[in-house]
Amino acid sequence: MKQKPLKNYIGLGVLFLLVIVLLFYLKSWSDTYKKEKYSKSYLTDKVEEVKLSELEVSTKEMNDVLLLVTTTGSKKVYKQEEKIYEYMKKQNLISKFIYLDITNEKDYTSKLNNIYGNIEISEVPLLIYIKNGNAIKVINSDNGEIKVELITQIINEYEL
């Protein structure tokens, strides 16, 4: 009679261990998925990406362009890119919208200043309105966020 309850406890213990192992596996898989998701820009395959080495030539060829300078690897930045993209899509300005990923760029501030003159860069992400290859207006992020209202001001002010 005592054998049966002991078998039940052993079976229950094995089941409990399997559930714990499964939960650890699912947590690990979820963390890996999130890390992979945020390691790429939301804008990848949605808008034109430009490399820092090609930036000057690329923007001189475009009349009016909004350049989003950003990094990857952060959920906050990913969500910000998603928000800006949806806004630009709603405003029908995707063709005037490009982005520059500076995650692996060293000394990007001085390189941008060499291309566009002394522009004020305090924090990324930042948005630069470029006309005929010249930086006209810069919107620095405030605590990692570019306010959509400021983008609206540029659109209205420069009639994009």
N, CA, C and O of each residue as an XYZ file, in Angstrom:
640
protein
N       0.799     -1.201      0.000
C       0.000      0.000      0.000
C       0.839      1.261      0.000
O       0.457      2.255     -0.618
N       1.978      1.241      0.683
C       2.820      2.428      0.738
C       3.545      2.662     -0.583
O       3.983      3.782     -0.845
N       3.685      1.641     -1.417
C       4.354      1.767     -2.710
C       3.597      2.750     -3.620
O       4.209      3.595     -4.273
N       2.298      2.633     -3.655
C       1.500      3.449     -4.555
C       1.633      4.948     -4.269
O       1.879      5.705     -5.208
N       1.484      5.413     -3.039
C       1.657      6.844     -2.787
C       3.079      7.317     -3.102
O       3.256      8.440     -3.575
N       4.087      6.492     -2.853
C       5.464      6.867     -3.166
C       5.647      7.048     -4.671
O       6.315      7.985     -5.109
N       5.051      6.144     -5.471
C       5.117      6.266     -6.931
C       4.429      7.557     -7.384
O       4.911      8.241     -8.287
N       3.319      7.876     -6.759
C       2.604      9.107     -7.115
C       3.460     10.343     -6.828
O       3.494     11.276     -7.630
N       4.143     10.348     -5.693
C       5.008     11.484     -5.347
C       6.193     11.592     -6.303
O       6.579     12.694     -6.694
N       6.766     10.457     -6.675
C       7.894     10.464     -7.623
C       7.412     10.970     -8.981
O       8.067     11.806     -9.603
N       6.275     10.469     -9.435
C       5.709     10.924    -10.715
C       5.399     12.412    -10.695
O       5.664     13.127    -11.662
N       4.841     12.867     -9.593
C       4.531     14.288     -9.449
C       5.808     15.128     -9.436
O       5.846     16.211    -10.021
N       6.848     14.634     -8.774
C       8.137     15.338     -8.734
C       8.769     15.432    -10.110
O       9.293     16.483    -10.481
N       8.726     14.330    -10.882
C       9.268     14.334    -12.249
C       8.483     15.313    -13.113
O       9.070     16.083    -13.872
N       7.170     15.285    -13.000
C       6.333     16.213    -13.762
C       6.655     17.664    -13.397
O       6.745     18.525    -14.272
N       6.824     17.923    -12.123
C       7.174     19.263    -11.649
C       8.513     19.715    -12.241
O       8.635     20.856    -12.687
N       9.512     18.837    -12.247
C      10.825     19.167    -12.829
C      10.720     19.434    -14.324
O      11.355     20.356    -14.835
N       9.922     18.631    -15.033
C       9.735     18.848    -16.471
C       9.091     20.205    -16.749
O       9.476     20.897    -17.692
N       8.125     20.578    -15.941
C       7.465     21.881    -16.106
C       8.466     23.009    -15.866
O       8.475     23.993    -16.606
N       9.301     22.879    -14.848
C      10.311     23.907    -14.557
C      11.312     24.015    -15.701
O      11.655     25.124    -16.113
N      11.786     22.886    -16.223
C      12.720     22.897    -17.356
C      12.060     23.548    -18.565
O      12.689     24.350    -19.255
N      10.807     23.213    -18.829
C      10.080     23.804    -19.949
C       9.942     25.316    -19.778
O      10.112     26.061    -20.744
N       9.643     25.773    -18.586
C       9.524     27.214    -18.332
C      10.851     27.938    -18.558
O      10.872     29.023    -19.138
N      11.960     27.346    -18.102
C      13.275     27.944    -18.347
C      13.581     28.010    -19.839
O      14.131     29.002    -20.320
N      13.229     26.963    -20.568
C      13.456     26.943    -22.007
C      12.644     28.043    -22.692
O      13.168     28.781    -23.526
N      11.370     28.148    -22.336
C      10.517     29.176    -22.936
C      11.005     30.584    -22.610
O      10.965     31.463    -23.470
N      11.462     30.807    -21.392
C      11.999     32.118    -21.002
C      13.252     32.434    -21.807
O      13.426     33.557    -22.280
N      14.122     31.445    -21.961
C      15.350     31.632    -22.736
C      15.021     31.940    -24.193
O      15.623     32.832    -24.790
N      14.077     31.214    -24.762
C      13.675     31.443    -26.143
C      13.080     32.838    -26.303
O      13.376     33.529    -27.278
N      12.252     33.254    -25.364
C      11.641     34.582    -25.406
C      12.697     35.684    -25.333
O      12.625     36.659    -26.081
N      13.666     35.537    -24.447
C      14.739     36.531    -24.318
C      15.558     36.622    -25.600
O      15.915     37.718    -26.035
N      15.858     35.475    -26.205
C      16.619     35.450    -27.455
C      15.833     36.123    -28.569
O      16.396     36.886    -29.354
N      14.540     35.849    -28.643
C      13.690     36.454    -29.662
C      13.667     37.977    -29.522
O      13.802     38.699    -30.509
N      13.494     38.454    -28.293
C      13.454     39.902    -28.061
C      14.788     40.553    -28.389
O      14.827     41.623    -28.997
N      15.875     39.915    -27.991
C      17.204     40.459    -28.273
C      17.423     40.557    -29.778
O      17.939     41.562    -30.267
N      17.039     39.529    -30.507
C      17.180     39.525    -31.967
C      16.289     40.594    -32.599
O      16.712     41.300    -33.515
N      15.066     40.710    -32.113
C      14.121     41.689    -32.655
C      14.657     43.107    -32.511
O      14.605     43.892    -33.458
N      15.170     43.439    -31.334
C      15.624     44.803    -31.079
C      17.041     45.061    -31.573
O      17.510     46.198    -31.510
N      17.731     44.040    -32.060
C      19.076     44.254    -32.602
C      19.012     44.821    -34.017
O      20.020     45.283    -34.551
N      17.826     44.784    -34.622
C      17.619     45.358    -35.949
C      16.678     46.547    -35.822
O      15.839     46.605    -34.923
N      16.831     47.469    -36.717
C      15.956     48.632    -36.724
C      14.563     48.237    -37.203
O      14.414     47.368    -38.062
N      13.559     48.874    -36.646
C      12.192     48.687    -37.131
C      12.093     49.134    -38.588
O      11.269     48.621    -39.345
N      12.924     50.077    -38.969
C      12.858     50.675    -40.298
C      13.503     49.831    -41.391
O      13.346     50.127    -42.575
N      14.228     48.780    -41.003
C      14.853     47.900    -41.983
C      13.779     47.379    -42.932
O      12.732     46.903    -42.491
N      14.034     47.469    -44.214
C      13.125     47.011    -45.276
C      11.858     47.855    -45.403
O      10.972     47.511    -46.185
N      11.756     48.949    -44.653
C      10.586     49.815    -44.774
C      10.935     51.153    -45.429
O      10.158     51.685    -46.221
N      12.097     51.683    -45.095
C      12.560     52.935    -45.697
C      14.014     52.759    -46.124
O      14.667     51.779    -45.767
N      14.500     53.711    -46.883
C      15.876     53.640    -47.374
C      16.862     53.848    -46.225
O      16.752     54.799    -45.451
N      17.815     52.943    -46.137
C      18.887     53.089    -45.152
C      20.117     53.605    -45.878
O      20.426     53.172    -46.988
N      20.803     54.523    -45.248
C      22.020     55.084    -45.826
C      23.163     54.849    -44.843
O      22.974     54.911    -43.629
N      24.331     54.582    -45.375
C      25.531     54.404    -44.551
C      26.182     55.769    -44.351
O      26.051     56.656    -45.195
N      26.873     55.929    -43.247
C      27.525     57.204    -42.947
C      28.529     57.579    -44.033
O      28.666     58.755    -44.373
N      29.227     56.594    -44.575
C      30.221     56.859    -45.620
C      29.579     57.338    -46.925
O      30.249     57.968    -47.744
N      28.292     57.047    -47.128
C      27.586     57.435    -48.354
C      26.626     58.604    -48.139
O      25.961     59.050    -49.074
N      26.560     59.084    -46.929
C      25.528     60.046    -46.555
C      25.570     61.334    -47.371
O      24.539     61.785    -47.870
N      26.736     61.920    -47.507
C      26.845     63.207    -48.197
C      26.356     63.106    -49.638
O      25.583     63.948    -50.095
N      26.803     62.085    -50.346
C      26.406     61.905    -51.746
C      24.910     61.617    -51.841
O      24.216     62.175    -52.692
N      24.425     60.752    -50.972
C      23.006     60.369    -51.005
C      22.086     61.555    -50.767
O      21.089     61.710    -51.473
N      22.397     62.384    -49.797
C      21.494     63.489    -49.472
C      21.609     64.647    -50.454
O      20.669     65.431    -50.583
N      22.734     64.774    -51.150
C      22.836     65.830    -52.175
C      21.962     65.511    -53.374
O      21.512     66.411    -54.083
N      21.724     64.229    -53.598
C      20.893     63.816    -54.725
C      19.409     64.020    -54.452
O      18.597     64.000    -55.377
N      19.053     64.215    -53.194
C      17.646     64.369    -52.825
C      17.358     65.834    -52.508
O      18.175     66.510    -51.882
N      16.204     66.320    -52.937
C      15.854     67.715    -52.710
C      15.487     67.967    -51.247
O      16.147     68.756    -50.570
N      14.472     67.322    -50.773
C      14.034     67.437    -49.379
C      14.072     66.049    -48.765
O      13.514     65.103    -49.321
N      14.730     65.925    -47.620
C      14.791     64.619    -46.969
C      14.827     64.794    -45.454
O      15.443     65.724    -44.933
N      14.164     63.894    -44.772
C      14.225     63.824    -43.314
C      15.083     62.621    -42.967
O      14.737     61.485    -43.291
N      16.197     62.875    -42.311
C      17.151     61.830    -41.949
C      17.011     61.518    -40.468
O      17.208     62.389    -39.621
N      16.673     60.283    -40.162
C      16.609     59.833    -38.775
C      17.929     59.153    -38.443
O      18.275     58.133    -39.040
N      18.659     59.712    -37.497
C      19.920     59.137    -37.027
C      19.592     58.363    -35.760
O      19.099     58.933    -34.786
N      19.867     57.066    -35.774
C      19.414     56.216    -34.681
C      20.403     55.092    -34.386
O      21.372     54.888    -35.116
N      20.138     54.375    -33.307
C      20.915     53.192    -32.941
C      19.954     52.008    -32.834
O      18.736     52.178    -32.889
N      20.509     50.821    -32.683
C      19.671     49.640    -32.495
C      20.009     48.987    -31.163
O      20.980     49.355    -30.503
N      19.196     48.017    -30.784
C      19.465     47.269    -29.567
C      18.614     47.660    -28.381
O      18.784     47.115    -27.290
N      17.698     48.596    -28.575
C      16.882     49.085    -27.465
C      15.400     48.993    -27.824
O      14.993     49.369    -28.923
N      14.616     48.499    -26.901
C      13.170     48.433    -27.109
C      12.597     49.840    -27.256
O      11.704     50.070    -28.072
N      13.109     50.772    -26.470
C      12.628     52.157    -26.503
C      12.850     52.781    -27.886
O      11.949     53.415    -28.434
N      14.043     52.600    -28.442
C      14.346     53.155    -29.768
C      13.503     52.456    -30.834
O      13.000     53.104    -31.752
N      13.351     51.150    -30.718
C      12.548     50.378    -31.666
C      11.119     50.914    -31.713
O      10.560     51.124    -32.790
N      10.539     51.132    -30.546
C       9.173     51.662    -30.464
C       9.103     53.085    -31.020
O       8.120     53.452    -31.663
N      10.143     53.886    -30.774
C      10.203     55.252    -31.298
C      10.249     55.226    -32.827
O       9.551     55.999    -33.483
N      11.066     54.345    -33.390
C      11.148     54.220    -34.846
C       9.796     53.807    -35.428
O       9.373     54.319    -36.465
N       9.139     52.894    -34.760
C       7.825     52.435    -35.209
C       6.830     53.597    -35.220
O       6.069     53.759    -36.174
N       6.840     54.388    -34.175
C       5.940     55.544    -34.048
C       6.221     56.576    -35.149
O       5.294     57.080    -35.783
N       7.490     56.884    -35.369
C       7.855     57.861    -36.404
C       7.484     57.340    -37.787
O       6.955     58.083    -38.615
N       7.760     56.065    -38.035
C       7.426     55.479    -39.335
C       5.925     55.578    -39.611
O       5.515     55.995    -40.694
N       5.120     55.197    -38.639
C       3.662     55.246    -38.825
C       3.196     56.682    -39.077
O       2.295     56.912    -39.883
N       3.803     57.634    -38.394
C       3.447     59.038    -38.602
C       3.839     59.486    -40.018
O       3.053     60.140    -40.703
N       5.048     59.134    -40.448
C       5.517     59.527    -41.785
C       4.662     58.866    -42.872
O       4.380     59.472    -43.906
N       4.261     57.641    -42.628
C       3.392     56.932    -43.572
C       2.041     57.638    -43.668
O       1.502     57.824    -44.759
N       1.507     58.024    -42.524
C       0.224     58.731    -42.476
C       0.316     60.069    -43.214
O      -0.643     60.492    -43.860
N       1.470     60.732    -43.114
C       1.679     62.022    -43.778
C       2.095     61.858    -45.244
O       2.307     62.846    -45.947
N       2.210     60.611    -45.697
C       2.616     60.292    -47.071
C       4.005     60.852    -47.397
O       4.224     61.411    -48.472
N       4.944     60.693    -46.446
C       6.299     61.220    -46.617
C       7.377     60.130    -46.584
O       8.551     60.430    -46.367
N       6.993     58.894    -46.794
C       7.973     57.806    -46.740
C       9.061     58.004    -47.791
O      10.215     57.653    -47.545
N       8.727     58.551    -48.939
C       9.726     58.759    -49.998
C      10.752     59.833    -49.621
O      11.816     59.909    -50.235
N      10.447     60.657    -48.625
C      11.370     61.708    -48.179
C      12.020     61.358    -46.841
O      12.581     62.223    -46.169
N      11.941     60.109    -46.470
C      12.386     59.665    -45.153
C      13.462     58.598    -45.309
O      13.229     57.567    -45.940
N      14.648     58.843    -44.733
C      15.729     57.859    -44.735
C      16.282     57.744    -43.317
O      16.043     58.601    -42.467
N      17.019     56.676    -43.085
C      17.599     56.554    -41.754
C      19.045     56.104    -41.815
O      19.488     55.446    -42.757
N      19.756     56.487    -40.774
C      21.175     56.185    -40.611
C      21.350     55.487    -39.271
O      21.061     56.060    -38.221
N      21.824     54.248    -39.312
C      22.084     53.486    -38.091
C      23.534     53.723    -37.693
O      24.451     53.353    -38.427
N      23.744     54.337    -36.536
C      25.104     54.661    -36.087
C      25.576     53.752    -34.957
O      26.528     54.080    -34.248
N      24.916     52.619    -34.789
C      25.252     51.715    -33.690
C      26.735     51.376    -33.669
O      27.358     51.396    -32.607
N      27.302     51.069    -34.817
C      28.706     50.652    -34.884
C      29.632     51.741    -35.414
O      30.775     51.464    -35.777
N      29.148     52.959    -35.459
C      29.960     54.069    -35.967
C      30.707     54.748    -34.828
O      30.137     55.045    -33.779
N      31.971     54.982    -35.054
C      32.776     55.717    -34.076
C      32.832     57.181    -34.510
O      32.952     57.475    -35.699
N      32.747     58.072    -33.570
C      32.879     59.508    -33.810
C      31.898     60.021    -34.876
O      32.257     60.827    -35.734
N      30.668     59.538    -34.801
C      29.663     59.950    -35.776
C      29.362     61.443    -35.691
O      29.005     62.053    -36.698
N      29.499     62.044    -34.509
C      29.202     63.467    -34.345
C      30.102     64.318    -35.225
O      29.619     65.193    -35.943
N      31.403     64.072    -35.177
C      32.316     64.878    -35.997
C      32.137     64.581    -37.481
O      32.313     65.472    -38.312
N      31.791     63.346    -37.826
C      31.559     63.016    -39.236
C      30.324     63.741    -39.763
O      30.334     64.256    -40.881
N      29.263     63.781    -38.962
C      28.069     64.521    -39.375
C      28.361     66.016    -39.466
O      27.875     66.692    -40.373
N      29.151     66.530    -38.531
C      29.524     67.947    -38.578
C      30.396     68.256    -39.789
O      30.289     69.346    -40.350
N      31.251     67.336    -40.206
C      32.058     67.536    -41.415
C      31.176     67.622    -42.655
O      31.463     68.383    -43.579
N      30.116     66.846    -42.667
C      29.225     66.833    -43.827
C      28.304     68.052    -43.836
O      28.132     68.690    -44.874
N      27.717     68.376    -42.694
C      26.665     69.395    -42.641
C      27.048     70.671    -41.908
O      26.184     71.511    -41.655
N      28.299     70.836    -41.568
C      28.682     72.005    -40.783
C      28.415     71.720    -39.321
O      28.090     70.588    -38.963
N      28.541     72.693    -38.495
C      28.351     72.474    -37.059
C      26.869     72.418    -36.715
O      26.223     73.441    -36.488
N      26.356     71.211    -36.684
C      24.973     71.024    -36.267
C      24.972     70.575    -34.816
O      25.908     69.925    -34.351
N      23.929     70.924    -34.121
C      23.848     70.598    -32.695
C      23.354     69.167    -32.517
O      22.204     68.850    -32.823
N      24.234     68.317    -32.022
C      23.877     66.927    -31.748
C      24.079     66.695    -30.263
O      25.204     66.728    -29.764
N      22.979     66.459    -29.564
C      23.116     66.221    -28.130
C      22.764     64.791    -27.748
O      23.337     64.241    -26.808
N      21.838     64.194    -28.460
C      21.388     62.856    -28.095
C      20.751     62.189    -29.311
O      20.084     62.847    -30.109
N      20.955     60.900    -29.446
C      20.270     60.147    -30.491
C      19.132     59.374    -29.855
O      19.222     59.011    -28.682
N      18.076     59.113    -30.584
C      17.899     59.418    -31.995
C      17.699     60.912    -32.228
O      17.265     61.653    -31.346
N      18.028     61.319    -33.439
C      17.791     62.701    -33.832
C      17.316     62.728    -35.267
O      17.572     61.802    -36.036
N      16.629     63.783    -35.621
C      16.074     63.936    -36.952
C      16.664     65.196    -37.568
O      16.678     66.257    -36.944
N      17.151     65.068    -38.797
C      17.746     66.209    -39.495
C      16.958     66.443    -40.783
O      16.797     65.534    -41.597
N      16.473     67.667    -40.958
C      15.841     68.033    -42.222
C      16.938     68.553    -43.134
O      17.662     69.487    -42.790
N      17.052     67.932    -44.310
C      18.114     68.267    -45.264
C      17.473     68.723    -46.567
O      16.592     68.058    -47.111
N      17.933     69.869    -47.054
C      17.463     70.392    -48.337
C      18.677     70.654    -49.212
O      19.588     71.384    -48.822
N      18.685     70.062    -50.382
C      19.790     70.206    -51.339
C      21.149     69.926    -50.698
O      22.122     70.625    -50.977
N      21.217     68.926    -49.857
C      22.481     68.527    -49.242
C      22.892     69.333    -48.029
O      23.958     69.085    -47.464
N      22.073     70.298    -47.607
C      22.400     71.129    -46.444
C      21.448     70.836    -45.287
O      20.238     70.719    -45.479
N      22.006     70.720    -44.095
C      21.177     70.519    -42.903
C      20.490     71.837    -42.573
O      21.150     72.838    -42.294
N      19.185     71.829    -42.606
C      18.401     73.033    -42.358
C      17.934     73.088    -40.905
O      17.971     74.146    -40.277
N      17.500     71.961    -40.379
C      16.958     71.922    -39.019
C      17.289     70.572    -38.387
O      17.250     69.534    -39.047
N      17.614     70.609    -37.097
C      17.932     69.392    -36.345
C      16.982     69.286    -35.157
O      16.784     70.249    -34.415
N      16.405     68.113    -34.991
C      15.581     67.831    -33.816
C      16.307     66.770    -33.005
O      16.387     65.609    -33.410
N      16.831     67.175    -31.867
C      17.459     66.226    -30.952
C      16.374     65.578    -30.110
O      15.348     66.195    -29.820
N      16.603     64.347    -29.725
C      15.613     63.670    -28.889
C      15.668     64.213    -27.471
O      16.687     64.726    -27.010
N      14.562     64.082    -26.818
C      14.443     64.475    -25.418
C      14.239     63.195    -24.620
O      13.169     62.588    -24.682
N      15.251     62.784    -23.875
C      15.221     61.511    -23.145
C      14.950     60.333    -24.074
O      14.180     59.431    -23.745
N      15.596     60.355    -25.241
C      15.476     59.245    -26.179
C      14.221     59.249    -27.023
O      13.910     58.253    -27.676
N      13.489     60.363    -27.020
C      12.240     60.417    -27.775
C      12.180     61.674    -28.625
O      12.459     62.777    -28.155
N      11.809     61.487    -29.882
C      11.560     62.615    -30.777
C      10.052     62.830    -30.798
O       9.292     61.929    -31.151
N       9.643     63.991    -30.429
C       8.213     64.282    -30.355
C       7.642     64.499    -31.762
O       8.204     65.238    -32.570
N       6.532     63.848    -32.026
C       5.879     63.933    -33.326
C       5.465     65.371    -33.626
O       5.439     65.778    -34.787
N       5.143     66.136    -32.595
C       4.750     67.533    -32.794
C       5.882     68.331    -33.450
O       5.627     69.224    -34.258
N       7.121     68.010    -33.105
C       8.263     68.709    -33.703
C       8.432     68.328    -35.174
O       8.827     69.157    -35.993
N       8.136     67.088    -35.500
C       8.179     66.668    -36.908
C       7.091     67.402    -37.681
O       7.311     67.834    -38.813
N       5.932     67.541    -37.076
C       4.828     68.275    -37.708
C       5.226     69.721    -37.977
O       4.886     70.272    -39.024
N       5.940     70.337    -37.045
C       6.413     71.714    -37.246
C       7.313     71.810    -38.474
O       7.171     72.735    -39.274
N       8.236     70.865    -38.631
C       9.122     70.878    -39.805
C       8.305     70.711    -41.079
O       8.520     71.430    -42.055
N       7.379     69.775    -41.071
C       6.546     69.524    -42.256
C       5.778     70.782    -42.641
O       5.705     71.131    -43.819
N       5.212     71.454    -41.661
C       4.441     72.673    -41.941
C       5.339     73.846    -42.309
O       5.042     74.589    -43.245
N       6.432     74.012    -41.579
C       7.328     75.146    -41.807
C       7.991     75.091    -43.182
O       8.142     76.120    -43.841
N       8.384     73.905    -43.612
C       9.103     73.765    -44.882
C       8.239     73.168    -45.989
O       8.738     72.816    -47.058
N       6.947     73.059    -45.721
C       5.956     72.610    -46.705
C       6.362     71.312    -47.391
O       6.426     71.240    -48.619
N       6.631     70.309    -46.602
C       6.994     68.997    -47.153
C       5.759     68.239    -47.598
O       5.868     67.115    -48.088
